[in-house]
């Protein structure tokens, strides 16, 4: 058996064996073959796919590339959440502390940015000093003490995924259902969580553009979870415009702080509260969605969720001063204001364009070795459906490289569509999926939540 034969096998559409996947992961992790051969195999998988059995074998091989964490010493039902990635998706930064404050322990092994989507780890690491490379022992200790911990893949927790994740980002194989499934589920199973809630994004700003693809992904994730006795449920949520108002690592972290103080944008909070309710249900903390939403709302209003985030930052060595006084954070040297060229309704903000522009400004990686400019990004001043006057500010872009801002100006203008007719109100939560069914989401939470909020002023 050798890697070239395995690449040829998958290139020709043949089924790989359990032994093939074990060989691939073991040899790649021990650097027995180079990145370019793994890249060839990943592209072959992207083009030819994996059946469900192959997906389970890949998940298992990745899971067994490192150690598994035993959280049995931590009291309660541990529940994690994972998002498949979107533009402006800073939900985890709000959701984790909120759910932990409501009484359910939240172990989170998070990822970095992929393609045009930002990563939770990158956002957290925009906080000076914040340590995400905790040891399993530190992870368990923090979870026991404060009920939540954010970490990334270490050298001992699913190291195979850490290597493959970065490579996938640079070779355009991000939106492969079996690769996404194995990546997510190997981490979640390894971290020792008892239940999992998924936020599967669909739309122009998501990796999966159609509901058919997104539902298939959700069902694959749920089915793999079942194989490992990990109860998993998924929400299908719309990602056709950026979530919230901020895109970029520190900008999103600051917006998450606003949300934890009770000043989050409506679209962001609707999704956050709903996912929180499902996590509390999974953790048997509440009996109904309405009860779960009210508990989450109470955690925000009482500042318990905000205080829980402060505990996380302190525990993980982050700079408390910039969290408590975010206006002191070093700003980008350059800013570019984008004004409307027309009058009318804001009919569309192209989420994927906003994400890619933000990445080009320095907020993401074009290559796996690129360093991130944590202050770079885009702050939206308007959302879809608003009536815009000519000359009104649509967005402000930030970067420490002036030439990148200049190059982004025309692209930013092109990301906005303004016309005479108001767009239909956007539905944010589309479906709920479990192992038995796919159902339309018709649960109206507007009567449970006061969605008044102010636009961020930074």
Secondary structure, DSSP 4 states (H G I P E B T S, - for coil): --HHHHHHHHHTTPPPPHHHHHHHHHHHHTTSS-HHHHHHHHHHHHHH---HHHHHHHHHHHHTTS-----TTS-S--EEEEE---TT--HHHHHHHHHHHTT--EEEE----BTTB--HHHHHHTSTT------HHHHHHHHHHHSEEEE---SSSSHHHHHHHHHHHHTT-TT-HHHHHHHHHHHHHHTT-SEEEEEEEESTTSS--SHHHHHHHHHHHHHHHHHTT-EEEEEEEE-SS-SSSEESHHHHHHHHHHHHTT---HHHHHHHHHHHHHHHHHTTS-SSHHHHHHHHHHHHHTTHHHHHHHHHHHHTT--HHHHHTGGGSPPPSEEEEEE-SS-EEEEEE-HHHHHHHHIIIIIS-SSTTPPP-TT-EEEES--TT-EE-TT-EEEEEEES-HHHHHHHHHHHHHTEEEESSPPPPPPSEEEEE-SS-EEE-----TTT----------
